[in-house]
Each structure stands twice: as structure tokens, then as C-alpha cells.
Amino acid sequence: MKAIGFGLLLLLAGCAGLESSSPASPYYAYPPGWSVRLNRPLTIPADAATVRLQYGRIVPRNSVQEYDPYCVVELNTVRAEPQHLQPGRFEVWRVTRSVSTITAALASPLVKAAFAEDGAPTFLYYLTEFRLRDRAQPNLRGMTCAWNQMAPGNQSRMRHLTLDEIRHALGDWMSLIPPQGGV
């Protein structure tokens, strides 16, 4: 009977979330009260609603090195002219994590996920999505940070990005600000 009880306990523990209270964990549970500060104006190119940050600098859509952490800042609307996100502090109202065979860096209704000859995906992205809100800039949607886990060298590290990895991708463009008394 003890073996059955122990087995049931292990099964239930396996179903528990992977959230961690440690900011160093890739499964850090962001508590309420986080914000993101844009430290200088960020220009979103014409005919786009996104801009990518990697290694602390803006990178063109087709220049993201997907085996390293990067973040995509997203607006709600694509416009024919460049759009400007002004410096400010944005409320983080939701943080979600997911795993996908397609990413915001490639997102298009015309793009399909690629698969290797063995049927396994060639892209596997661990996404951390920050939904952002700023009353002064209602067109701001959010920021998604990711990396391709199927890239050479990453397959042994199947996990989400840590807070420090996200901060490194953003550089001094944006700052993740914890709730009072936080990280």
C-alpha cells in the first residue's frame, strides 16, 4: 500500500508546475508588480509592428541569431510609416511561457514549421511572453523572448530563458524592474 501511495505522490508531483521562486531559474514565477522600462526611443520600421533586440542592440528581422536569446517588442498595428515607442515604464500584466515549432521572429501565415528527415522539428522555441500596458502608448502589445532549442549546441539545454539571459538580450534598451523589494 505504501508503494502505491508513493507512486501516486510521484505522479502528482510530476504534474505540478515547474515554477520556481529563484530568479536564476528558467522557470522563475514572475510575481505581480513587474514592469519594463524603455530607456530611449525605439523605432519600429515601416510596414512592421515588431522590432528585435539581441546582444543589447537592434537587429534586423532576418539577422536574428536564433541559437542565442533575443526579444521581439510588438505593437498592435502595422503601419506604412515607422512607429516610435517612447521611453517610459510599462506595466507587465501577464507573463506566459510556451514551446513552439514556430516563433515571432518567423511568424507569418505563409511560413510552416520545418521538419527534419526523421520527422522532428528543426525549430523548437522556448518562448517567454510579457504582455505590456502603457496608457500613454496604447498601441504597445508586448515583448516575447526566445531561443531555438534545436540549434546546434542548444539541444542539451531544453529550457526557457533565465531573467539574466533576457536582460542580456535587451541590453540597455530596456530594463526589467521587479516589484518593490524584489530581484
N, C-alpha and C positions, 0 to 999 in steps of 0.2 A: 504494500500500500504506500509506503514511503517513496518507493521508486516512481510510482505513478504520480504522486503529489509533486515530486521533484521535477519530473518530466513536464508536467503541466506548468509549473513555475518557470522552467526554461522556455517553454513555448510562449507563454505570456510575456516574458522578458524580451524575447526576440521580436515581439510585435510592438514593443514600446518604442517611442520616438528616439531618435539619435541626438536630440537636443542636449547641449552642454552649457553650463554656466561659465565656462572658461573662454575668454575672448581669443585665445590661441587655438581653439578647436575649429576645424572646418564646419562643425555643427553647432556653433555658438548660437544660442537662442537670444536674438536681439530683443531686449525688453522694451516696453513702450517708452517713448520720450526721446528717441534718437532723432537727430536732424543731420542734414547735409548742408554745408556752406560752400557756395560757389565763390571763389576768391577773386575772380576777374571775369570780364565779359567773355562769353563763349558763343562763337558764331556757328550756326548750323548752315551748311551750304545750301544754295538754291536747289530746288527740286528734291529736297530731302527733309526728313523730320528727325534725323539722328546724327550724332557725331560720336566718334570713338576716341577713347583715351587709353593709352598703353605706355608703359615705361615713363609715366608722368608727362606725356606730350600728346597732342592731337595727331592721329594717324588717319590717312585716307581709308575709306571703306575697303579697298582692295589691298591694303598694306598691313592689315592686322596679322600679327604672328600668333595664330590661334593656339599654339602649344604653350604660350605664356599668358598670364592673366591680362584681361582687358575689360573695359567697361564701355557700355553704349548708353549715352544720355539721349532720351527720347522726348519729343514734343508730340502733341496730339495731331498736328496739322502739317501736311507737306505744302510748301509754298514755292512759287516760281522765283521768288527773290530770297536772298539769305535772311535768316532769322537770328535774332540776338537774344540770348538768355543773359539777363543782367545779374551781377553779383547779389547775393543775398543768402538768407538762411531758409532752407526748405524743410518742412515737416516730413518725417518718414512716417506714413500712416499704415504701411504694411510691408513686411519682408517675407518673401516666399522663396522656396528652393525647389528646383525640379531638375530632371535629367531629360535631355532631348537629343535626337539624332539630327536636329537642325537648330540653328541659332539665330539670334537677332542680327549677327554680322552678315548672314546669308539670306535672311528671311525674304522670301518672295513667293507669291503663289505659283510662279513658274519653276521654282527650284525644288527638286526632290532630293531626299537624303540619298547619299551614295552608299553602296554596299560592296564589300569585298567579294571575291570569288566564293568564299566559304559561306556567304550569306550574312556575315557580321557587318554592322555599320562601320564605315570608315571615319565617321564623325560621331563623337559622343560628348556632348557638352553638359557640364555641371553648372547650372545657372543659379545665381542669387539675384533676385529681383527686388529692388527697393521702389515702392510706389511713393512718389513725392507730391507735395502740395505746397503751393505758394499763392496766396490770394492776389498778390500783385502781378503774378505771371500765370494765369490760369491755363495757358497752353502747355505748361510743363506736365509731362506724364510720369516719367520715372527714369530709373537707371538700372540696367541689367549688367552684371559682371559674370564672366565665364572664362572657361578654357576648354580646349578639345582634349579629352582624356584618351582618345585613340591615337593621338600623335606619338611618334617615336619618342620613347623615354618617359612618357606620362602614364603608360598603361599599368605600371605598378603603383600608381598614386591615385586610384579611382576615388575621388573625394571632391567636396566643394572647396571653394577658396576660403582662406582664413581672412580675418579682418586686416591683418598686416599685408597680405597679398593684394587685397582690394585697395588699400591705402597706397601701396607702391604703384599700382596701375594708374591711380588718379593723380599721383604726384602732388604738386602744389596748386593744381587747378581746383580741386575740390577736397573738402575735409569732412570726414565722418565724425560727428560730435555725439558723444554718449550722453545719456541722461545725467542730471546732477549727481556727482559722486561716483560716476562710472569710469570706464576704461580710459 
